[in-house]
Amino acid sequence: MRAVTQSEHATVPWRLVLLRHAKAEPGGGGVLDHERPLALKGRKQAGRVGAALTAAGLVPDLALVSSALRTRQTWDIAKGHLDGVPSGGLQVRDELYEASVRDVRELLRGVDDHVRTLLVIGHEPTMAATAAYLAADGSDDAALAQVRVGVPTATYSVLESAEHGWSAWGRGSARLVHVGRPS
């Protein structure tokens, strides 16, 4: 992870990117939900998400990824399209598999404040619900409307806060600035 200088520390916001995993194979056939792999469409989506995050300047300092196979595969493919991902910038977290908004908030509280861009790859409805929960006044109206109804696969929500370290993120503490889904 690149160290943030003192002058950057004062100007660079904390950015949270909440990503719903890419399209997975349907359940059934004796495959446990936790072990569902990405579909071919999902593999393509994951690569496009990585490229979109790079283009938007959202290369994460750290990625927290659900332990489900489809989320781990989403990360593995997306990171191949990211510029400058730090080695060791990944934590696979079992608690993200069936996480609630509260669980995600608890994970945020444990992130070091030197991490300025954090990517969380998880599942619906939690990724959208977390974005809606954290969204403050001044958030993008269209983005807020989208997360309130849920997001499709390979969709990411971007929240920013210049005033709080990760431990202070809670209801209405960050601006929801974008919801994206690469075509």
ZIBELRA-V836540 format. One record per residue. N is the residue number from 0. RES is the residue in one letter. D_LAST is the distance of its C-alpha to the last C-alpha in whole Angstrom. Layout:
n->N res->RES d_last->D_LAST
n->N res->RES d_last->D_LAST
//
This chain:
n->0 res->M d_last->30
n->1 res->R d_last->31
n->2 res->A d_last->33
n->3 res->V d_last->33
n->4 res->T d_last->36
n->5 res->Q d_last->38
n->6 res->S d_last->37
n->7 res->E d_last->33
n->8 res->H d_last->34
n->9 res->A d_last->35
n->10 res->T d_last->32
n->11 res->V d_last->29
n->12 res->P d_last->27
n->13 res->W d_last->27
n->14 res->R d_last->23
n->15 res->L d_last->22
n->16 res->V d_last->18
n->17 res->L d_last->18
n->18 res->L d_last->15
n->19 res->R d_last->15
n->20 res->H d_last->15
n->21 res->A d_last->12
n->22 res->K d_last->13
n->23 res->A d_last->17
n->24 res->E d_last->19
n->25 res->P d_last->21
n->26 res->G d_last->24
n->27 res->G d_last->28
n->28 res->G d_last->30
n->29 res->G d_last->32
n->30 res->V d_last->29
n->31 res->L d_last->29
n->32 res->D d_last->26
n->33 res->H d_last->26
n->34 res->E d_last->26
n->35 res->R d_last->23
n->36 res->P d_last->21
n->37 res->L d_last->17
n->38 res->A d_last->16
n->39 res->L d_last->15
n->40 res->K d_last->11
n->41 res->G d_last->12
n->42 res->R d_last->13
n->43 res->K d_last->10
n->44 res->Q d_last->8
n->45 res->A d_last->11
n->46 res->G d_last->11
n->47 res->R d_last->8
n->48 res->V d_last->9
n->49 res->G d_last->12
n->50 res->A d_last->11
n->51 res->A d_last->10
n->52 res->L d_last->13
n->53 res->T d_last->15
n->54 res->A d_last->14
n->55 res->A d_last->15
n->56 res->G d_last->18
n->57 res->L d_last->18
n->58 res->V d_last->19
n->59 res->P d_last->21
n->60 res->D d_last->25
n->61 res->L d_last->25
n->62 res->A d_last->23
n->63 res->L d_last->24
n->64 res->V d_last->23
n->65 res->S d_last->24
n->66 res->S d_last->26
n->67 res->A d_last->24
n->68 res->L d_last->23
n->69 res->R d_last->19
n->70 res->T d_last->19
n->71 res->R d_last->21
n->72 res->Q d_last->19
n->73 res->T d_last->16
n->74 res->W d_last->18
n->75 res->D d_last->19
n->76 res->I d_last->16
n->77 res->A d_last->14
n->78 res->K d_last->18
n->79 res->G d_last->18
n->80 res->H d_last->15
n->81 res->L d_last->17
n->82 res->D d_last->20
n->83 res->G d_last->23
n->84 res->V d_last->23
n->85 res->P d_last->26
n->86 res->S d_last->28
n->87 res->G d_last->29
n->88 res->G d_last->27
n->89 res->L d_last->26
n->90 res->Q d_last->28
n->91 res->V d_last->27
n->92 res->R d_last->28
n->93 res->D d_last->30
n->94 res->E d_last->30
n->95 res->L d_last->26
n->96 res->Y d_last->26
n->97 res->E d_last->27
n->98 res->A d_last->27
n->99 res->S d_last->28
n->100 res->V d_last->27
n->101 res->R d_last->31
n->102 res->D d_last->30
n->103 res->V d_last->27
n->104 res->R d_last->30
n->105 res->E d_last->32
n->106 res->L d_last->30
n->107 res->L d_last->29
n->108 res->R d_last->33
n->109 res->G d_last->33
n->110 res->V d_last->31
n->111 res->D d_last->33
n->112 res->D d_last->33
n->113 res->H d_last->32
n->114 res->V d_last->29
n->115 res->R d_last->27
n->116 res->T d_last->23
n->117 res->L d_last->23
n->118 res->L d_last->20
n->119 res->V d_last->21
n->120 res->I d_last->19
n->121 res->G d_last->20
n->122 res->H d_last->20
n->123 res->E d_last->20
n->124 res->P d_last->21
n->125 res->T d_last->23
n->126 res->M d_last->20
n->127 res->A d_last->19
n->128 res->A d_last->23
n->129 res->T d_last->24
n->130 res->A d_last->21
n->131 res->A d_last->23
n->132 res->Y d_last->26
n->133 res->L d_last->26
n->134 res->A d_last->25
n->135 res->A d_last->28
n->136 res->D d_last->29
n->137 res->G d_last->27
n->138 res->S d_last->24
n->139 res->D d_last->21
n->140 res->D d_last->21
n->141 res->A d_last->18
n->142 res->A d_last->17
n->143 res->L d_last->20
n->144 res->A d_last->20
n->145 res->Q d_last->17
n->146 res->V d_last->18
n->147 res->R d_last->21
n->148 res->V d_last->20
n->149 res->G d_last->18
n->150 res->V d_last->14
n->151 res->P d_last->12
n->152 res->T d_last->12
n->153 res->A d_last->10
n->154 res->T d_last->10
n->155 res->Y d_last->13
n->156 res->S d_last->15
n->157 res->V d_last->17
n->158 res->L d_last->21
n->159 res->E d_last->24
n->160 res->S d_last->28
n->161 res->A d_last->30
n->162 res->E d_last->33
n->163 res->H d_last->33
n->164 res->G d_last->33
n->165 res->W d_last->31
n->166 res->S d_last->34
n->167 res->A d_last->34
n->168 res->W d_last->31
n->169 res->G d_last->31
n->170 res->R d_last->31
n->171 res->G d_last->30
n->172 res->S d_last->30
n->173 res->A d_last->27
n->174 res->R d_last->24
n->175 res->L d_last->21
n->176 res->V d_last->19
n->177 res->H d_last->15
n->178 res->V d_last->13
n->179 res->G d_last->9
n->180 res->R d_last->6
n->181 res->P d_last->4
n->182 res->S d_last->0
//
